[in-house]
Amino acid sequence: MQFVKATRKKARLRLALTGPSGSGKTMAALMIAKGLGGNVAVLDTEHGSASLYAEPILLPNGTQFTPPDFDALELSAPYSPERYIQAIQSAEAAGYDLLIIDSMTHEWSGSGGCLEINDTVAAAKFRGNSWSAWNETTPRHRAFIDAMLQSKMHIIGTGRSKTETAQTEGANGRKQVVKLGMKTEQRDGIEYEFTVVLDLIHAGHYANASKDRTGLFAGGEPSPVTPETGARLLAWLESGEAIPDLTLILAGIAGSSTDTLLKSNYESAIQMLPESHHAAIKKAKNARYREMHPDLTKEKA
């Protein structure tokens, strides 16, 4: 283990857009996507609603917005974490630069989503004990989160929100219902997984940043979501220190000519790259070792 000087690296966007139905989440995602640029894919769990925005649209302020070209995958129930993961992997394999997941809510509370999965597991294996069932459901949900975080694409995820209320005792001693604010229909704490969380406040595409690691939305005042928002985010993402190229590093391991050089290249790669790449690094090292020592690998076999 070795500590090294912390520097901000170039990164891919991890953005959540939340808001109630009709607040303009899909449109806002496409606006930001246009500013980011690149090939855009949309994972549509909203019954094809994203495709309604595949042509120029007249905005409430009277201006016309031409969305970016995008390809869509309409995902229907069951909305299991595994099906979301498969869609993310398909988008990566197809070479898209950005994936809009519209919406993440179905993975949690949709038909066949995590809440239903947990109820089914509880009934089948734990005599209805839902707390015990989460030991099986949580890793499946975590795998979905990890698929987003480890993706090579920019990820924009939308999530429905609803008014959260609580019953309290008023000054007169009577029970009353008070509004606590808006709560995203996803697992508690999902906002911590994103670099930026923008809460849309009405269909005019204004948003408050409830989480912002970029400093671009400082001030706390609602700001309009436009293609310029995506361009500003891209400039921030690209302003960090360059990330080592995985392809070149793996090629260096594969071209190692001696055991000493192989060990050195391997250890350097492990140190330079995040844990999400370690499996590929080890695989490349083992493959090169077998090539260099065919007799030893035959004896072990």
N, C-alpha and C positions, 0 to 999 in steps of 0.2 A: 504493500500500500504506500502511496505517496501523495502528499498534498501539493497542488500546483496553484499558481496565481489564477484567480477567478477572472474570466473575461466573458463578455456577452458574445455569443456566437450567432452567426446567421441562422435563421430558423424558419420553419413553416408555420403558417397561421393556425392557431387554435382559437376559434371564435364561436361564442354561443350567442344566439339572438333569441330572446324570450319575449313573450307577450300574449295577451288573450287572443282568442279567435277573432280574425278580422283586423288585427293590428298591423298587418303588412309585413310579416316575417319573411315570406317567400320573396316578395319584391325587394325588400331590404337586402336579402342575401344575394340576389342577382345584381343589385346595384354595386355592392361591395366586390362581387366577383368581376364585374366589368372593370373596376379600378385595379384589381389585382392582375388581370390579364391571364393568358394561357388557355389551355383546353379545359372546359368546364363540364362536369358531370353532376347530375342531380339524382339522388336517391329519394324517390317520391313515394311516401306512404299515405299521402292525402288524396288518394283516388284520382290521380292525374292532374291535380290542380296546378302543378308547376308548368305543365305544357300550355296552360292558358296564357302564360307570360312569354310565349315564344315569338311574339311580334310586337311592334311598337305600341306603347301604351300612353294614353293621355293621363297625366297626373292631376291630383286635385288642384295644384297651383296653376294649371293651364299649360304647363310645358309637356313636351313629349319625351318619353324615355324609350330608347332602343336597347333592349337587353342584349347581353352577349349571346352568341350561338352556344347552345348546350345540348348535350345528349341526356336523356332521362331513362331511368330504370324504375318502373312502377312496381313496388313491393306490396303484396297483399298479405293478409294473415295466413299463418301465424307469424307474429312479429318477434320471433325468438332472437336472443343475442347472436346465435350462430348464423342466422340468415343475414343479419346486419353485417357481421364480420365477413361473410362470403361476398357481399356486395362491395364492401370496402376493398377486399383483395382483388375482385374483378376489375374495379376502377383503376387500381394500381397497375395491374397487369396490362390494361389497355392503354396505359401511358397518359392518363389525365393528370393535369397539374393541380386541379382543385376539385374537391367533392363537397357538394352541399347535401347534408343529411336533413331531409325535411319530411318527417320530424323525428327527433330522438324520443319524444314522448311515448310513441307506440311501443318502443322496446321495453318500456317500463310498465305502462298501464294499458296498452292495447291488447287486443285478442291474441292470446298465445305469448304475451310478453311476460316479464319477470314476475309480476304479481300473480298472474294466473299460474305460471309455472310453479311458483312456491306453494300455492294452494294445492295443486295437484300432487306435488312431492310430499307435502305434509299429510295428505289423506292416504297416499299409497304406502309411505314408509314410516311415518312418525305419529300415527294415530291422531292426526289432526293438529299436531304441535307445530305451528308455523315457525316458531323461533328456531327449533331444531332444523327445519327444512332449509333455512337460510344458509346453513353450512354447505348445502349443495348449490343453491341458487346464486349466492354471492359470487363464487368464482366464475360462473358463466357471465354474469353482468360485468365483472371486472375484466374479463377477456374482451368484451366489446369496448370498454373504455381504453384498454391498452391498444387495441387495433387502431383507434383514432389517434392516440398519442404517439404511437410509433410509426404512423404512416409517413411516407415520403411526400404526400400531397398536402396542400393547404386543406384544412377542414373547417367548414362552417356548419354548425349544427343548430337547428331551430328547436325550440321547445315551447309548448303551450304553458301558459300560466293562468292561475285563477286566484281570486281573492281569498286570502286566509283569514279566518275569523276565530274568535275565542269568546267563551262566555265568562264574564266577570261580574263582580258585585259592585253596583253603583253606590254613589254617596248616600242614596236613600235606602240602601240595604237590599234593593231589588236586583235580580239578575238582569244583565243586559249583554247584548252581543256587540263586540267591538271589532273593527277591521284592523288587522295587523299588517296588511300590505299584500303584495303579490308573491305567490309561491309557484315555482316551476314544477310541472307535473313530471318529475323524474326523481331518482333517488336523492335523498338529502345529501348535500355536499358536492353534487356534481359540478357546481360552479367553480370549485377549487381546481378542477382539471384543465381549465381554459386560461389562456393568456388574457383574453378580454371577454367580458360579458356585457352585452348591450341590452337594456330593457326597453322595448318599444312602448311608447306611451299613447300613441293614437295613430290613425291611418295616414297622417301627414308625414310619416316616416321621421319622427323625432325620437331620440333615444337618450336615456340616462345610462351612464356606465356604472354598473354596480360592482364591477371589478375591472381593474386596468393596470397591467404591469408595464405598459408602454409609456405612460405619461402623456399620451396624445389627447386624452379626454379629461384633463385636469380642469377643475373649476366647479364641477358639479351641476352645471347648467345643461338642460336638454339641448342637444345639437342635432342638426338634420343628418340623415344617413343618405349619402350620395355616392356616385362612383369615386369622387375625390376622397371619401373615407377609405375606400380600398387602396387608392394610390398612396395615401399617407401611411397606412399600415404596411404596405409593401416596402416603402422607403425605410421604415423603421426595421423591418425584418431583415432587409438586405444590408443594413448599416453595421451589423455585427461582424466579428472576426470570422474569416472563412473557415468552414468545417472541413477537416481532412476528407479526401475523396476515397470512399470505401472501395470503389472499383480498382483504383490504382494501388491501394494498400494490399488488396487480395492478390493482385497481379504480382506485387513484390514478393509476397509469401510464396506464391506458386513458382516464381523464378529463382528462389533461393538455391544456391549451388552447394552449400555445405551445411552440416548440422548446426554449426555455430551461427551462421548467417540466418538460418531458419528460426533458431531460438530467438535471436535478436529482433528479427522482423516481427515475429509473433508477439513478443513481450511489448514491443513498441506499439503495435496495433491495439492490443488490449488496453494500454495506457491512454492512447489518443482517442479511441472511439467509445461511445456510450455502450452500456450493457446490452442494449437491444441488438447490437451487431456482434456480440461476443460469440454466439453460436456459429455464425458464418465464418468468423476468423478461425475458430478451433477446427471447423470442418476443412478449411483450406490448408491449415497446418498439417492435419492428419493425412490429408490426401497427398501432400507433397512428401511427407515422411515415407509413406508407403511407396511412392515412386522412386525415392532415393534408396530404399532398403527393401527391395522385392523379396530377397531371400529371408529376411527376418520375419516379414509378414506371413510368408508361406509356412515357416516353422510354427508360428503361433496358431495358424489355421489348423 
